[in-house]
Amino acid sequence: MTAIGIPVDQDRTKSGPSWDQVEILRLYREERSLIGLMSAIGQANRRKFRDALIRPLIKCGLLAYTIHDKQKTRMQRYRITDAGLAIWIHQVKPTLGRHTALMPGGTGG
């Protein structure tokens, strides 16, 4: 696991969340659907997106299902957890420096 709880490969090449995972944490401050988020960050392959980005964040407790007992329903939405928000505020946001477009409430300037 990385410092923020993202699983790493056995070769330890992962040092933190990908930019896509950072953007997911930012966008999930409000509940969103899987398809809506895929569109927002420019992903097209639903299975890859869910398996590579969403499930690791859920497994680490950074994202949560809004409908816990029906995880595959078309009505499913996702939200950032308190742990995910804490990670964003204390570990991810400070490393972004001048990339304000990725910060919650950022203007992109």
C-alpha positions in Angstrom: 0.0 0.0 0.0 1.1 3.5 -0.7 1.1 6.3 2.0 -2.5 7.1 1.1 -3.7 3.5 1.0 -3.6 2.9 -2.7 -2.5 -0.7 -3.4 0.8 -1.1 -5.2 2.1 -3.8 -7.5 4.6 -6.3 -6.2 7.4 -4.4 -8.0 6.5 -1.3 -5.9 6.2 1.0 -8.9 3.1 2.8 -7.7 4.1 5.7 -5.4 0.7 7.4 -5.0 -2.7 7.9 -6.6 -2.8 8.4 -10.4 -4.0 11.7 -11.7 -7.2 10.0 -12.6 -7.7 8.8 -9.0 -6.9 12.3 -7.7 -9.5 13.7 -10.1 -12.0 11.1 -9.0 -11.6 12.1 -5.3 -12.1 15.8 -6.4 -15.2 15.1 -8.4 -16.8 12.8 -5.9 -17.3 15.5 -3.3 -20.8 15.3 -4.7 -22.5 12.0 -5.4 -21.9 10.9 -9.0 -22.7 8.0 -11.3 -20.0 5.8 -12.8 -20.8 6.9 -16.4 -20.9 10.6 -15.4 -17.5 10.4 -13.9 -16.1 8.4 -16.8 -17.2 11.2 -19.1 -15.8 13.9 -16.8 -12.3 12.5 -16.9 -12.4 11.2 -20.5 -12.5 7.5 -19.9 -14.4 5.2 -22.3 -13.9 1.6 -21.1 -16.3 1.0 -18.3 -14.8 -2.2 -17.1 -11.2 -0.9 -17.0 -12.3 2.3 -15.3 -14.2 0.4 -12.6 -11.5 -2.2 -12.1 -8.5 0.0 -12.2 -9.7 3.2 -10.6 -13.0 2.9 -8.7 -12.7 -0.5 -7.0 -9.2 0.2 -5.5 -10.6 3.5 -4.0 -13.6 1.6 -2.6 -11.4 -1.1 -1.2 -9.2 1.4 0.5 -12.3 3.1 2.0 -11.8 6.4 0.1 -15.0 6.0 -2.0 -18.3 4.4 -1.0 -21.4 3.1 -2.7 -24.6 5.1 -2.1 -26.7 1.9 -2.5 -24.8 -0.7 -0.5 -27.0 -3.7 -0.9 -27.3 -3.3 -4.8 -23.8 -2.5 -6.0 -24.6 -3.3 -9.7 -27.9 -1.3 -10.0 -28.0 1.2 -12.8 -29.0 3.7 -10.1 -25.8 3.3 -8.2 -23.8 6.4 -7.3 -20.6 6.9 -5.5 -19.4 9.4 -2.9 -16.2 10.3 -1.2 -15.8 9.1 2.4 -14.5 11.1 5.3 -11.3 9.1 4.9 -11.1 10.0 1.2 -11.7 13.7 2.0 -9.0 13.6 4.6 -6.6 12.1 2.1 -7.5 14.8 -0.3 -7.1 17.7 2.1 -3.9 16.5 3.9 -2.0 14.5 1.3 -3.1 15.0 -2.3 -4.1 18.7 -2.4 -0.8 20.1 -1.1 1.1 18.1 -3.7 -0.8 19.7 -6.6 1.0 23.0 -6.3 -0.1 25.3 -9.1 -2.6 22.8 -10.7 -5.6 24.6 -9.2 -8.0 23.2 -11.7 -7.7 19.9 -9.9 -8.4 21.3 -6.5 -11.9 21.4 -5.1 -13.3 24.8 -6.1 -10.2 25.4 -8.3 -10.5 27.8 -11.2 -7.9 26.3 -13.4 -5.8 29.5 -13.4 
